Amino acid sequence: TLTSPEETRNYLRLRLAEYKNEVFGCVYLDNRHRIIDVAELFHGTIDGASVHPRVVVQQSLQLNAAAILFFHNHPSGVAEPSHADESITRRLKEALALVDVRVLDHFVVTAGESVSFAERGLL
């Protein structure tokens, strides 16, 4: 169980710290925000990963998720979200809203730091 943003950050830093290429994933949650599944859905290159909203929506429906957290790493070591990160987050949020899945946050993670879209007002 991840009960706070800080716990989530620490968990994701440990999970993603050693990856040399970008990885995008989701934490699927039930309606009480308990974890159903944590999935690394897309593996990319040193500076990007292709994210397909259809796959994220399909997995959300298959798991009967009520809410979701996105995460991905930046192997460069810079946790600042890119314009592409902001764009895909908007697209995913719009797609998931159609099937009543709430997007709670998107974390960009490096070995040393992380950025929360929710805390930055980017959701």
N, C-alpha and C positions, 0 to 999 in steps of 0.2 A: 504494500500500500504506500502510495506517495501522498502524504498528507499536507505538504506545503510546497510553495514554489522552490524554496531552498533545497528540500529533499529531492525534488524533481531535477533541479540543476545538477546536484551532486551525482545522482544516479546516471543521468545522461552523460556527464563528463567522464565517469568511469567506463560507461558502455562504449563511448565513441572516441576516446582519447587516442587510441593506437591506430585508428584508420588512416591510411595514407591517401585515400580517395574519398570523395563526398558520398555520404549516405543520408537518405531521407527516410523517415519513418513516422509511425503514428502510435500513440498510446490510446487505445480504445477503452471507453469508460461506460459504465451503466448509468442509470438515472440517479444513482446516489454517489456518483463519481468514484466508484470502485473499479479497479483495473480488470478488464476482460482479457486484454491481450496487448502485447507490445510487439510491433512488427517493423522490421527494416524492409521497406517495400522497393526502394530504388537505390541502386549502386551506380555511381558515376565515375568521373575522372578526378584529377587533382583540383579542378576548379569549377565543377558543376555536376549536376545529376538531372536527368530528364524525369519530371514528375507528371504522371498522368491522372487527372482528376477522376476519370472513369474507374480506375483501379481502387482508388481511395474510397469512393462511394460504394462500389461493389463490396469491398471488405467490410465497410461500416454496416451495410445492410445484412451481410452474411452473419456478422457477429451480434446483430441487434443492438448496436451501440447507440447510446443517447447523446454522448458527448465525445470529444476527441481533442488530443493535444498533438501538434506536429513537432517534429524535431529534425534537425540536420546539422551536420558538422561542417566546419570550414577548416580543411587541412592547412590552410595558409597561416592559421594561428590568429587571424583577425575575426572577431565575432560580430562585427558590424554587419547588419542585414543589407543585402544589395537590393537594387530596384527590382531585379528578377525575383528575389525572395519575397518582396512585398507583393508583386504582381501575382505569383502563384498562390500566395496565401489568400488574396482576395478571390481568385478564381475558385479555389477549393472551398472557401467559406460560402460563396454563392451556390455552388453545386450541392454542398451538404445541407444548406438551408432548405433546399427543395424536398429533402427527405427527412427533415426535422432532426438533424444531428447538429448540436451546438459545438462550435469551435471555441475552446477555452483559451488556448495559447499556442504559440509557435516559438520554440527555443532554437536559437543558433548557438552552437556549442563549439568551443575549442578546448584544448587540454587545460588551459589556464583560466578561461572565463566563459560566460554565456550571456546572451541577451534574450530577454522576454519581450515578444511583440506586445503582449497585454500591458506590461509595465510601461512600455514606450508609447502606448496609445495607438498602436499600429493595427489593431483589430477592428 
